[in-house]
């Protein structure tokens, strides 16, 4: 059986020079993927110059096509976002819009290129809105063709009001969050392995 690849898109507003709480939670998935012999890569989306729009390539220096090459190669996709004002980040919204613009790209069977791939969501914040943010991501990814396993979400949010975020609060010790990381990571790997052996047939979904 071929090895699996997992790509984690951190849709933080911070670039790679800054510490990201979302990175810290995504790295808990890396530990599980390593144990399952799954190759993983963590990408900070704002390190790329991603144009606004709903097209595969917006031109004029748009770096979405470079990121999209990584996306096409990955069997497992995790989208991570912080919560701001109870919502997913603007970066994650832009990524979903660009996914939509790339949904006309087909695989070798004529299916959307996201078929036979699986996806999940990761959310951090020190305010409420994690399930709302994760639900938006999961719905958007399922609409373009990604398969969603059971319990595909892991999140951590702090107490109401301003306060310490995931790293400062040592959220990686939270039993609920740890349990959800384990469920989501293992279920993503399991479903991805099923698709390796039994891909979705093209009848009714290819053009």
Buried (B, 14 or more C-beta within 10 A) or exposed (E): EEEBBBBBBBBBBBEBEEEBBBBBBBBBBBBBBEEBEBBBEBBBBBEBEBBEBEBBBBEEEBBBBEBBEBBBEBBBBBBBBBBBEEBBBEBBBBBBBBBBBBBEEEBEBEBBBBBBBBBBBBBBBBBBBBEEBBBBBBEBBBEBBBBBBEBBBBBBBBEEEEEEBBBEBEBBEBEEBBEBBBBBBBBBBEBBBBBBEEEBEBEEEBE
